[in-house]
Amino acid sequence: MNPVVSYIKQTLQGYYPDSELVPMAKLLLTQVFGMSVVELYAGKDTTFSVNEQKRLDDILVRLQKLEPIQYIIGREEFYGLTFEVNEHVLIPRPETGELVDWVIREHKHGRVKILDIGTGSGCIAVSLAKNLEAAEVVSWDVSEKALQVAERNCRRNGVRVTLERRNVLLASPAGERFDVIVSNPPYITEKEKADMSANVLEWEPKLALFVPDDNPLLFYRKIAELGRDMLVPGGRLYFEINREYGGQTVDMLAGLEYKNIELRKDIFQNDRMIKAER
């Protein structure tokens, strides 16, 4: 193993689980410093310039403060695509990729108009636009800085998405009609903060994470209410949800007269996704 990998491991020892240290070192050295896999495993000394060594040490200080490595390198892989990420957007997760896959599998054929609410980095919207050639995709977000990231990710991945600054909690139907509304909205309750890791709690945007303890379905209910007017007959809602509120979300949708409601588990066997038909 390259001595620089050992140096990184030693510097980060105690800050991260041992199992994460080598993968983190590999990611850092290949993505930031352009080292090849052969160089990583050659075992011979790697000579860093003074500037490179300073850059590495600066990054290691940031990692010791538990800043997510995705923010440090400025990108993350999601659904086979590369996305810019920074402190203004959530880091895309594999579970969200399962939601994207569900939508793609059910809308492979024919034209489809999709609204993505709370787009953040644009990972859902861009992945759908990339994989559904006949799709027209519109994305909303309340954060102008998040929309700027999403716009750059559209360009990076060569897709066209209509980006709009909209606060869904203040939105009202305006004659727009969609076949699909998909959303991964804020869903973590304040009381759940105690169980969250510091690299999420201290670094990722709180605007995209949290809802009040007394109103955990705040965004889901609002989006579902909009969907009654904005979805075409037979149109579908797709949500990523808080695993603790799967049953309540199903009941809420049923109470708003949605049909064929389906709750699915993610790869970790947690209730994580819901589909419902208008």
Buried (B, 14 or more C-beta within 10 A) or exposed (E): EBEBBEBBBEBBEEBBEEEEBBEBBBBBBBBBBEBEEEBBEEEEEBEBEEEBEEBBEEBBEBBEEBBBBBBBBEBBEBBEBEBBBBEBBBBBBEBBBBBBBBBBEEBEEEEBBBBBBBBBBBBBBBBBBBBBEEBBBBBBBBBEEBBBBBBBBBEBBEBEBEBEEBEBEEBEEEEEEBBBBBBBBBBBBEEBEEEEEEBBBEBBBEBBBBBEEEEBBBBBBBBBBBBBEBBEEEBBBBBBBBBBBBEBBBEBBEEBEBEEBEBBBBEEEBBBBBBBBB
